[in-house]
Amino acid sequence: MGGVWQTVWQQGDGISRSVALLLLTMSVASWVVILWKSWLLRRAGAGLSRAVRLFWAAPDLAQARQVLARSDRLRLVSPLVLAAQTLPPAGDGSLAAAGDRSQQLTRVLRDALHGVLRRLQFGQVLLATVGSTAPFVGLLGTVWGIYHALTEIGADGQFRIEQVSGPVGEALVMTAAGLAVAIPAVLAYNVLGRRVADLEADLEGFARDLRELLVSRQGDL
């Protein structure tokens, strides 16, 4: 396989080499995201369960915040709890202070939850982009390689099967390379997206329970 790539690189023109470099860049970028997100989401799953358990085991909200400061290393739960402290004082005349406190809590907890989810979802767009475009990038390299090979054969004025099979076979390697880049990205996007969805459901459940607690104990935060 290495010999084929060496031949493609040596015989290819600027476009063929650019396509090969683009596929290599997409592959490296997607694998960096896959490995990093796998590590992050594995830690997030264990850390979220532990942080939520310790939070509800605390005797009061003040001690719960202290427990989170030590246990919530990835800051998945802490932003939700701290968001409740950003509520504007009643009667300050702003739209943020309009409505009852339960509505204000819903708004700040929703904003904090979205901030946490953006961190967990980081890299998903890259995986989706690589998975959807890499096959077409490889196909572009294949089409251009075949065109380049046929142009050289036409200029030679002679046609033999050996003249076609070698260059065309090497050009088809670009299609295989595009699929090799796209398939891991698509699989990772689906698997990691499922893990993010599970974490999102747990965080939404915690935010809902926290809101109910704070509504029933206004003034504690």
N, C-alpha and C positions, 0 to 999 in steps of 0.2 A: 504493500500500500504506500509505503514511503517513497518507493521508486516511482510510482505513478504520479504522486504529488510533485516530486522533483521534476518529472518530465513536463507536467502541466505548467509548472512555474517557469521552467526554462523556455518552453515553446510558446507560452501564452504571451499576449500583448498586454498593454496597460490596463485594459478593461478586465481581462481575465484575472490578472493579478489583484486588481482592486476588489473584484468579487470575492476572491479567495481570502483576502485580508479582512473584508467585511464579515464574512462568515466566521472567521477565526475570532474576531472581536466580539461578535454576538455570542459565540459559544463560551468564551471566557467570561463575559459579563453575566450570562445566564447562570453559569455554574457558580460564580461567586455569590450571586443572589440566592441560589438554591441552598448552598452550604450554610451561608450566614442565616437565612430565614429558618432553616431546619433547626439550627442551634438555638435561635432566638425563641421560636415558638415552643420548642420543647421546654426551655426554661420558663417561658411565660405560662404554660399550662400548669406546671408544678407550683410556680410562684403565686399564681392567682388563687389556686385552691387553698394554699397555706395562708395567704394574706387575708382572704375572706373568712376563713375559719378562725384565725386569731382575732380579727376585728369583732366578730360576733361573740367571741368568748370573753372580751374585755368587759369589766364591770360598768364602765361609763365611757362617754365619748372622748373625754380628755385622754384617758389611758389608751383608748383605741387608736387615737392619732399617734401616740408615742410608740405603740406596737407597730403600726404601719411604717413609721420612720425607720425602724430597724429591719423589718421583714420584707417590705415591698421594694426590693432592690430595682426592679424594672419600672417602678412607678406606674402600675396599672390601676391600682385602687386608690392610692393617695390623691391623685388629681381630682377624683370625684368628691372625696371628703373635703379637700381644701377648697373646692369650688363653692361649697356652701358658705364659706367665710367671706366670699366676695359679694354677697348680697348687699345692695345699697341700703342705707338707712331709710326707714320708713319716713315719708313726708319730705324727701329731698327735692321734690318737684320734677324729677326726671322720668322719662318713659320707662326706664329700667325698674323704677320703684313702683310703677303703676300696677294695679291688680293685687291680689292677695299673695301671701308669702308662698303658698303652694305652687302658684304659677311661676313665680320667680325661681323657686327651687328647680322646677321642671326645666326651665330655660338654661340655668347655669350648669345643671347636671348633664343636660343634653350636649351643651358645648364642650364640656370637659370630656364626655364620652367620645365625641367625635375626634377630639385631639388624640386620645389614646388609640383609637381605631386607625387613625392615619399612620401612626407609627407601626402598628401591626401589619397594615396593608402595604407598607412601603416595599417596592420591588415587584408587586403583582402586575403592574402595567408593563414593566420591562419584559417579564416572562410572557405575558399575553402578546406583546408586540413581536418578540422573537419567534414565538410559536406560530404566529400567523403569517409572518413575512419571510422567514428563512427559506421555506420551500421555493418561493418565487424568486428569491435572490439566487438560489442554486440553479433554478431553471433558466434564469437570465444568463448565468455563466455557461450553462450547457448549450443554449441556443447560440450564444456568441461564439463559443468554441467550435461548434459544428459549422457555422457560417465561415469562420476564419479558416477551418480545414478545407472546406469545399472551395473557397476562393483560391487557396494555394494549389489545389488539385486542378482547377480550371486554368490557372495560369501555366501549369506544366503542360497542358494540352493532351495528357494521357489519363486514362482511367483504369485503375486496377483495384480489385477488392482490398488488397493490402493497404492501398493508399487511404481507403476510407475507414476500415475497421479500427486501425490504431488511433488516429486522431478523434474519431467519433466516440470510441470507447473511453478515451481519456476525458473527453468533454462531458460524458455522462457521469463521470465521477463527481462533478459539481452538483448534480441533482441529488446524488446519494449524500453528499456532504450537507446540503441544505436540509434534507430529512433528518440526518444525524444530529443537526443542531436543533431542529424544531421539536422532535419527539420528546427529549428530556424536558424541554421548557414547558410543553403542553401538559405532560404528566405532573410536573412539579406545580404548575399553576393550579391544577385541579386538587391535588393533595394538600398543598399549603393553603389554598383557598378554603378548603373544608375545615382545616384547623383554625383558621382565622374566624370563620363563621361560628365555630363552637365557642371560642373565646368571646366573641361578640355577644352571643346569647347569654353567657355567664355574666359578663359585665353589665348587660342591660338588666338582667335580673337583680344584680346587686344594686344598681342605680335606682331601680324601682323600689326595692326594700328600704334603701337608705332614705329615699324621699319620704316614704310613709313614716319612717321613724322620726325624721326631722319635723315633719308636719305635726306629729303628735307631741313633740317636745320642743316647740319653738322657744328660742332663746338660749338653748344649750350650745349652739354654735354661733 
